[in-house]
Amino acid sequence: MKKVYNEQVIDTIEITDSVEIIFYYDYFNDKVWANIRKFIKSKKYTGPTKQGIKFDPAKLQEIKNAFAKANNQEATMQDEEFLRIPRSPNRELVVHASAYKGTLGVDLRVWLNTEKYKGWIRDGLRFPIDIIPQVLEALQKMIDTTPAFKEQCDKTDMPGENKTQNGPNKSTSSPNGVPNRFGHLFQKEDKNG
């Protein structure tokens, strides 16, 4: 019996009528992953964007603590780093607050450090400062849900596809890090109907 891919949405923050940030878990290659990703809704496209990040849920408490520090310093926020977690020899997950185009925000983003390039890469998200209290609530929900989700995944022994062949579910067209339940959003719309 093989474990099948599994996912669970924990919380959603509506940024605008057409933009949401979704906090969710997925289970892939025998490991539970925490995910935070921006989703959009429009006439031309509805679904996940590339703006998001996948990380080990063991880091959730550190990340939440860093966001809490940023939230407490909102009024005097300058360019400031609150957390740096190694992900690999040349990548770090960083919580960083700054003003960008006159707007205060907190980034959860990957920093790359190689011989050829040193700086931010696209992996991650920027959160407007006014939603940080909601982000803290969503992160706490994820922290509270981690053990139950891990237990659920450990008990899920069902016949399924081999996860090593073309990702967690060969029948989905979803990009890596996007829950399968959103895979239908990538199907082309019927122009006749």
C-alpha positions in Angstrom: 0.0 0.0 0.0 1.3 3.4 -1.0 0.5 6.7 0.6 -1.3 9.1 -1.7 -0.9 12.8 -2.0 -3.0 14.7 0.4 -3.6 18.4 1.1 -5.6 20.5 3.6 -6.4 24.2 3.4 -6.1 25.8 6.9 -7.0 29.4 6.4 -7.6 32.1 3.7 -7.0 35.8 3.9 -8.9 37.9 1.4 -6.6 40.8 0.2 -9.0 42.2 -2.4 -12.1 40.9 -4.2 -9.8 39.2 -6.6 -6.7 38.2 -4.5 -6.5 35.7 -1.6 -3.6 34.2 0.3 -4.2 30.6 1.2 -2.4 28.8 4.0 -2.4 25.0 3.5 -0.6 21.8 4.1 0.3 19.2 1.6 1.9 15.7 1.9 4.5 14.9 -0.8 7.3 12.3 -0.9 6.5 11.1 2.6 6.8 14.6 4.1 4.3 17.2 5.3 4.9 20.7 3.9 3.5 24.0 5.0 2.5 26.3 2.1 1.5 29.9 1.7 0.4 31.0 -1.8 -1.4 33.9 -3.5 -4.5 33.0 -5.5 -6.2 35.3 -8.0 -9.7 35.5 -9.4 -10.4 37.3 -12.7 -12.3 36.8 -16.0 -9.3 35.5 -17.8 -7.8 33.3 -15.0 -8.7 32.0 -11.6 -6.3 30.0 -9.5 -2.8 29.9 -7.9 0.0 32.2 -8.8 3.7 31.6 -8.6 3.9 33.9 -5.6 4.2 31.5 -2.7 6.4 29.4 -0.6 6.7 25.8 0.7 8.6 25.0 3.8 9.1 22.6 6.7 6.2 23.1 9.2 8.7 22.7 12.1 9.7 26.3 11.2 6.2 27.7 11.7 6.7 28.9 15.3 9.9 30.7 14.4 8.2 32.4 11.4 5.1 33.3 13.5 7.4 34.9 16.2 9.2 36.9 13.5 5.9 38.2 12.1 4.8 39.1 15.7 8.0 41.2 16.1 7.3 42.9 12.8 3.7 43.6 13.9 4.8 45.1 17.2 7.2 47.5 15.4 4.8 48.6 12.7 4.7 52.3 13.6 8.5 52.6 13.3 9.1 50.0 10.7 12.3 50.6 8.7 14.2 48.1 6.6 14.7 45.4 9.2 15.3 41.6 9.2 13.5 39.5 11.9 14.5 35.9 11.0 16.9 34.0 8.8 16.5 30.2 8.5 19.0 28.1 6.5 17.2 25.9 3.9 20.2 24.6 2.0 23.9 25.6 1.8 23.1 28.6 -0.5 19.4 29.4 0.4 17.8 31.0 3.4 14.2 31.7 4.4 14.0 35.3 5.6 11.3 37.4 7.3 12.1 40.9 6.4 10.1 44.2 6.8 10.5 47.2 4.6 8.8 50.0 2.7 8.4 49.4 -1.0 6.9 52.0 -3.2 5.7 53.9 -0.1 3.9 50.9 1.4 5.0 49.0 4.5 5.1 45.3 4.3 6.6 42.1 5.6 8.3 39.6 3.2 8.6 35.9 3.7 11.1 35.2 1.0 14.1 33.1 0.0 17.6 34.7 -0.1 20.1 33.1 -2.5 23.9 33.3 -1.8 26.0 31.9 -4.7 29.2 32.9 -6.4 27.2 34.4 -9.3 24.2 35.9 -7.4 23.5 37.2 -3.9 20.0 38.5 -3.2 16.3 37.9 -3.1 14.6 35.4 -5.5 11.0 35.1 -6.4 10.2 32.3 -4.0 8.0 33.9 -1.3 5.4 36.5 -0.6 5.0 40.1 0.5 2.3 40.8 3.1 0.8 44.3 3.5 1.4 45.5 7.1 -2.4 45.9 7.7 -3.0 42.1 7.4 -0.2 40.9 9.7 -2.7 40.3 12.6 -4.6 37.9 10.2 -1.3 36.3 9.1 -0.5 35.7 12.8 -3.9 34.0 13.3 -3.4 31.8 10.2 0.1 30.8 11.2 -1.2 29.8 14.7 -4.0 27.7 13.0 -1.3 26.0 11.0 0.8 25.4 14.2 -2.3 24.0 15.9 -3.2 21.7 13.0 0.3 20.3 12.2 0.1 17.2 14.5 -3.4 16.2 13.4 -2.5 16.6 9.7 0.7 14.5 10.2 -1.2 11.9 12.0 -3.9 11.8 9.2 -1.2 11.4 6.5 0.5 8.6 8.5 -2.8 6.7 8.6 -3.5 7.2 4.9 -2.4 4.0 3.4 -4.4 3.5 0.3 -3.8 2.2 -3.2 -2.5 5.1 -5.3 -0.1 6.2 -7.9 3.6 6.1 -7.4 4.5 9.6 -6.1 7.9 9.5 -7.8 6.4 9.4 -11.2 5.6 12.9 -12.4 4.9 14.3 -9.0 2.2 13.5 -6.5 -0.7 12.9 -8.9 -0.1 12.3 -12.6 -3.7 13.4 -13.4 -3.3 16.9 -12.2 -2.0 19.9 -14.2 -1.3 22.0 -11.1 2.2 23.4 -10.6 4.3 22.2 -7.8 3.1 23.4 -4.4 -0.5 23.9 -5.4 -3.2 21.7 -3.8 -4.8 19.2 -6.2 -8.2 20.5 -5.5 -7.3 23.6 -7.5 -6.1 21.7 -10.5 -9.4 22.2 -12.3 -8.6 25.9 -12.4 -5.9 25.2 -14.9 -8.3 23.7 -17.5 -8.9 26.0 -20.4 -12.4 27.5 -20.4 -14.8 26.6 -23.1 -15.2 29.7 -25.3 -18.6 28.5 -26.4 -20.1 28.3 -23.0 
